[in-house]
Every structure is written in C-alpha cells, then in structure tokens.
C-alpha cells in the first residue's frame, strides 16, 4: 500500500487530550489525520488526565524544549481516606485513614506547599533508574528508590471541598512537578491519606484549555475541503509558544549570514541576551543569543 504524502506543516496544535488515552495515543491519532513531516508533544499527560497537550509540527519540534520549561497550570481533586500505589485512581489501595480534613485545616497547610519545595516523585513515573523506567520496575514488583528533588509551586489555591471526601485545587507549577505527589503529600501533612481522583491541565505556557481543540474537532476540520480544511482554526504559529522570549527582527542579508555560520553585528546597542527569537517578517526564523552586540545562531529553522 502506498504511503500517504507528508504535509509540510510548521506550528502548534493546542490539543485538549481526552480521558483514558495516553499522550502517545493522541499523537498517533493526529499523525493519522494530518500526516505531518514531524510531530512531537510538550509534556506528557497520564491516561487519567485531561487538558492541554501542545503538539509541535515540523520545525516546531525544534522548540519543544522551550515549552517544556514553561509554567503549567493544573486543576485537580484529592480524595481523602485512601493512599494508592499509583497515587491516582488507577492504583490499588495500600493504606487508609479515617481522618478527613476540614476546609480550614486544608487552607492552613497550603503555605507549606507554595514556593520551592522538595518533592518525592511517584514510583509509577517515567523517571529512569539505572536505565529502567520506574513504572516498569514497580509493575514488575522490583524495589523503586527515588530521590526527592526541588520543584516550584508558584501558586496553590483551594477551590472547594465536597461531601465525597474530596478537595479541589488549582496550582501553577514548574517543570518536573508531579501533581500526584503533591496530592499525596498534602493529604499526609494533614494526618490523612489521599490520591488524585481528577487531574486536568488548564495551561502550558501561553496555551490554555479555553482555546484547546478536541480530536473530533480536528478530524472534522481536516475532512473539509480544501485539503486539510481550514488550518487557521487549529494550526497555531510557531511564535505563539515563545511569547515570553525577546524577539529580534533581521533582514535577509543578516539571516543569510546566520545561515552560513557567521555572526551578525548589530548597528544599534542591544543587551547581552542568552536566548532570543530571530524573526523574518512575521515568521520565526530560529533561535540565537546576543553577546557584545553580536547575534550568534543557536538553532535555525528550515522551511519547505
């Protein structure tokens, strides 16, 4: 059977990942719909999590690491009274507690989990130990020994509690933060046990769930004429993911210099900057740094 021709798409899809599929499954479904030359995602979501999963297409895959470092916003629920192997609803119960914290008790401990904290990752995680994934070791019954590591909780808000022994939170966190660990630790600091019973990623950097599209929406858009439908309804420009990074416009001659490994000396003073976006008109041309008024290429994009 003949292969489907690849589409030279460059940009981002702000996908709202549905419940019960992996991030890899979501990527596969998008690949089958639009057949991009390249595709990658910024930040894995568990199958039991929903929400923002930014997908990079074409030259956007060169910028995934920049988005991975961005702040992330989560809305989640902690159900008190049980601790589970996976720290979420998927695991088996390994400990119980009769104490269900009150709203005032929960609010009182929130400052403990704000700012830079040390966090122990869940044993069911993708972290590697001697080359093996922690979750593979845990499923095989092997001992999993992980080290606590620093993460930053920029904000942590209690949205409310309900009669089902659950509390609902909203948090803005740094790269590397495990919400499953945060829920477990909140419960144990209150003299209880707990697990994440709902997890939704509301934002990754500039991408929010208010603008995220579903797989069904993408499929419907792609199947409309012209070919690939109206890409403006689901394809986000490369620059959108880099809103927080300074941009510098260069002319054609200067871009030619960069593409040939040469430095560009700026006519006007420009502060030393470790990372800038190089712009060609309204389009991203690559990444660079500025040292002593010279622009030094770090990664240039190639357009078809």
C-alpha positions in Angstrom: 0.0 0.0 0.0 1.4 3.4 -1.0 2.5 5.7 1.8 0.4 8.9 2.4 2.3 12.0 1.3 3.7 14.1 4.2 2.4 17.6 4.8 4.9 20.4 5.4 3.1 21.9 8.4 5.0 24.1 10.9 3.4 25.3 14.1 1.5 24.0 17.1 -1.8 22.2 17.8 -3.2 23.1 21.2 -4.9 19.8 21.8 -7.3 19.0 24.6 -6.4 15.4 25.4 -9.4 13.4 26.4 -9.7 10.9 29.3 -8.4 7.3 29.1 -5.8 7.7 26.3 -2.1 8.2 26.5 -0.3 11.2 25.1 1.4 8.8 22.6 -2.1 7.7 21.5 -3.1 11.3 21.0 0.0 12.0 18.9 -0.7 8.8 16.8 -4.3 9.9 16.1 -3.2 13.4 15.0 -0.5 11.9 12.8 -3.1 9.7 11.1 -5.3 12.7 10.4 -2.8 15.2 9.1 0.4 13.3 8.2 2.9 15.9 9.3 6.6 15.6 8.3 7.5 15.7 12.1 5.4 15.8 15.3 6.2 15.9 19.0 4.5 16.9 22.2 5.4 19.1 25.1 4.7 17.5 28.5 3.2 14.0 28.9 -0.3 13.6 30.4 -1.4 10.4 32.2 -4.3 8.5 30.7 -6.5 9.6 33.6 -5.6 13.2 33.0 -7.3 15.6 30.5 -6.4 19.0 29.2 -3.8 21.0 27.3 -1.3 18.9 25.3 0.7 21.1 22.9 1.7 19.3 19.8 4.6 20.6 17.7 4.6 20.2 14.0 7.5 20.3 11.5 10.1 22.9 12.6 8.1 23.4 15.8 9.7 20.2 17.1 12.9 22.1 17.5 11.2 24.4 20.1 9.6 21.7 22.2 12.2 22.0 25.0 11.4 25.7 25.4 7.8 24.9 26.0 8.7 22.1 28.4 10.3 24.6 30.6 7.2 26.8 30.8 4.9 27.1 33.8 1.9 24.7 33.9 -1.5 25.2 35.5 -3.4 22.2 36.8 -6.9 21.8 38.3 -7.1 18.6 40.4 -9.0 16.8 43.1 -7.7 14.9 46.1 -9.9 12.2 47.6 -9.0 11.7 51.2 -9.1 8.4 53.2 -7.0 6.2 50.9 -3.5 6.0 49.5 -3.0 4.1 46.3 0.0 2.5 44.6 0.0 5.0 41.7 -1.2 8.0 43.8 -4.2 8.2 41.5 -7.5 6.4 41.0 -5.9 3.7 38.8 -3.9 2.1 41.6 -4.6 -0.4 44.4 -5.4 0.8 47.9 -2.3 0.4 50.1 -3.2 2.5 53.2 -6.4 4.0 54.7 -7.2 6.8 57.1 -10.4 7.7 58.9 -9.4 11.3 59.2 -11.0 13.6 56.5 -9.5 17.1 56.8 -11.8 20.1 57.1 -11.7 23.1 54.7 -10.0 25.2 57.4 -7.3 22.5 58.0 -6.6 22.3 54.3 -6.3 26.1 53.9 -3.9 26.3 56.9 -1.3 24.0 55.3 -1.3 25.5 51.7 1.7 27.8 52.5 3.8 24.7 53.2 3.4 23.7 49.6 4.0 27.1 48.0 7.4 28.3 46.7 10.3 25.9 46.2 9.7 22.6 47.9 11.3 19.2 47.9 9.2 16.6 46.3 9.4 12.8 46.1 8.2 11.6 42.6 5.7 8.8 42.5 7.2 5.3 41.9 4.8 4.9 39.0 6.6 7.6 36.9 8.7 7.7 33.7 11.9 8.5 35.6 14.8 6.2 34.9 16.8 4.2 37.5 19.9 2.6 36.1 18.4 2.8 32.6 15.0 1.4 33.6 11.7 3.2 33.8 10.4 3.5 37.4 6.9 2.4 36.4 8.3 -0.7 34.7 10.2 -1.7 37.8 7.1 -1.0 40.0 4.9 -3.2 37.8 7.5 -6.0 38.0 7.5 -5.9 41.7 11.0 -4.5 42.0 12.1 -2.1 44.6 11.9 1.5 43.4 14.2 4.0 45.2 13.8 7.6 44.0 15.4 10.8 45.4 13.4 13.9 46.4 14.1 16.9 44.2 13.3 20.6 44.2 10.3 21.9 42.3 8.5 25.2 42.5 4.8 25.7 43.2 4.1 29.2 42.1 0.6 29.2 43.5 -1.7 26.8 45.1 -5.4 27.6 45.6 -8.2 25.6 47.3 -11.3 25.9 45.1 -13.6 24.0 47.5 -14.5 20.7 49.2 -17.4 18.4 48.8 -19.4 15.8 50.7 -17.5 12.9 48.9 -14.3 13.4 51.0 -12.6 15.3 48.1 -11.0 18.7 47.9 -10.5 20.6 44.7 -7.4 22.7 43.9 -5.8 24.9 41.2 -2.0 25.1 41.0 0.6 26.8 38.9 3.8 24.8 38.9 7.3 24.5 37.4 8.7 21.8 35.1 9.2 18.5 36.8 6.3 18.9 39.4 4.2 15.7 39.9 0.6 16.6 40.9 0.1 13.0 42.1 2.9 13.6 44.6 1.5 17.0 45.6 -1.9 15.4 46.4 -0.3 12.6 48.3 1.9 14.9 50.4 -1.0 17.4 51.1 -3.1 14.5 52.5 -0.2 13.1 54.6 0.6 16.6 56.0 -3.0 16.7 57.3 -2.7 13.3 59.1 -4.7 11.5 56.4 -4.1 9.6 53.1 -5.1 10.7 49.7 -4.9 10.2 46.0 -5.6 12.2 42.8 -9.1 11.5 41.7 -9.3 14.1 38.9 -6.5 15.9 37.0 -6.9 18.5 34.3 -4.1 20.6 32.8 -5.5 24.0 32.2 -2.4 25.7 30.7 1.1 25.1 29.4 2.8 28.5 28.9 0.6 30.5 26.6 -1.6 27.6 25.6 -4.8 27.3 27.6 -7.8 25.0 27.7 -10.1 27.8 26.7 -8.5 27.7 23.2 -7.7 23.9 23.0 -9.4 21.8 20.4 -10.6 18.3 20.6 -9.6 15.3 18.4 -13.1 15.3 17.0 -12.9 19.0 16.0 -9.5 18.4 14.3 -10.9 15.4 12.4 -13.9 17.4 11.2 -11.8 20.3 10.2 -9.3 18.1 8.3 -12.0 16.3 6.4 -13.4 19.5 5.0 -12.3 21.0 1.6 -9.8 22.4 0.7 -7.1 19.8 1.6 -6.6 19.7 5.4 -9.6 22.0 5.8 -9.1 25.5 7.3 -5.7 25.2 9.1 -6.2 28.6 10.7 -8.8 27.0 13.0 -6.3 24.6 14.6 -2.7 25.4 13.5 -1.0 28.0 15.8 2.0 29.9 14.5 5.4 28.9 15.9 5.9 32.3 17.6 2.9 31.8 19.8 4.7 29.3 22.1 7.6 31.8 22.6 5.7 34.9 23.8 8.0 35.3 26.8 11.2 35.3 24.8 12.6 38.5 23.3 12.3 38.7 19.5 14.7 40.4 17.1 13.9 41.2 13.5 16.7 40.7 11.0 16.8 41.5 7.3 17.5 39.0 4.5 21.3 39.7 4.4 21.7 39.2 8.1 19.7 35.9 8.0 21.9 34.8 5.2 25.0 35.4 7.4 23.5 33.4 10.3 22.6 30.5 8.0 26.2 30.4 6.9 27.6 30.2 10.4 28.6 33.8 10.6 27.8 36.3 13.4 25.7 39.4 12.8 26.9 42.6 14.3 24.0 44.9 15.2 24.1 48.6 14.4 22.2 49.6 17.5 23.1 48.7 21.1 21.4 45.5 22.3 21.8 44.0 25.7 23.5 40.6 26.1 20.7 38.1 26.0 21.1 34.3 26.4 18.1 33.5 24.2 16.2 35.4 21.6 13.8 34.6 18.8 15.1 35.6 15.4 12.2 36.9 13.3 11.9 37.2 9.5 9.0 39.5 8.9 6.1 37.9 10.8 7.7 34.4 10.9 10.1 32.8 13.2 13.5 32.1 11.6 15.3 30.5 14.5 16.9 31.0 17.9 20.0 32.9 18.8 21.9 34.6 21.6 23.4 38.1 21.8 26.9 38.7 23.1 28.6 42.1 22.9 26.1 43.3 20.3 26.7 40.2 18.1 23.9 37.8 17.2 25.1 34.2 17.4 22.8 31.5 15.9 21.9 28.6 18.2 19.2 26.9 16.1 17.8 28.0 12.7 14.6 26.7 11.2 14.3 25.2 7.8 11.2 25.9 5.8 9.9 23.8 2.9 
